């Protein structure tokens, strides 16, 4: 400890690089949030469906993803797929892999939302003349997504934090930038301090937006 | 031709029964309605009376297609409930209100009312809102159009549910013990609305334990016991002749405090 003086000034020259990193991280997070949300919804519906095959596929999907490390899933897609002749851009791989990875917890919370919708709502909408599909899209899904919104937010916060692993496949998002800058400037303490703060701001922003939305859509059963 | 023809239907539910000898639960069936027939015309208020578990609610649910029937057939306005493609039309013809109010929690009162007619009847939003306002006025809740279900009392919710069913312009209303979960004050609120509707000529088919409603509003009374029809009479006959002559009805009415 003794004698170390913080020096952020030497890092100023890298601010452009940092900004690019921030933009890339936001791209990864937003893209994978969208994928994970819709995929999670699809999986939840499959898990609740009457079809045995759909239930089986969804269960295996969720269990495999929840019980394997994200880094390995990422490497599997990035280094494994080209062996089969499938070449995909690193950013696309990152977005898809993170989206798939987060679809598992999203499936679980959306499913809990679906299960919380009482049979009375199904019957009331059936009695009004809604078809099964209309009942689902007009009544059941809107209710369950509202119920699942809060836990979904915490999944999204997790997603933002996990996105830092994507530097492992050569992506220059902020973690990748930090690695590079730290090697060039030899100022790891300052750099990772900044990184901690940046991730705090990211996740705080996610919760802030989520709280604002939640106030608008929250329901009491 | 009657509007609703119930043609010797049988309805049973799967239940589990404990087998003493084998010391395990075995599958069994509970027959709620047995070879049950009755006709309803599109007029007046018919009240279904009888002890719990006799199949009154099941009958209403079968008419609306919420339960599938094992045997027999129900023809609603010329359509069979066995025909899945006509189920939607049948449900338009017979609006239903339940004991537990189920206003959609993610919509306010106005949207609760307009959702079904806009989606199913292709009504324009403007027309639907206009009609909803008329009906809300009728149930005395015009001021609550922006309220959510948790800001309404049980009685108010039930009145909204009645208005919601009426939005589809049904030929008959099926009411399944709609006042059972309410206190006497709210019950009278809801019954007053029903009385009004009856005087305007809305045809109703009601399962209820409210004798006051049966006595004041009903034109015809069906008494059911153990899945079969004990008596099908006009209100006056029921409370005079049948009450004296039929032991089962006499004891039921005695217990209910009439």
Interface residues (C-beta under 8 A of the other chain):
Chain A: X118 X120 X121 X123 X124 X125 X126 X127 X128 X129 X130 X131 X134 X138 X139 X142 X143 X146 X217 X219 X220 X221
Chain B: X64 X65 X66 X88 X89 X91 X92 X95 X96 X98 X100 X102 X104 X105 X106 X115 X116 X119 X120 X148 X150 X164 X165 X168
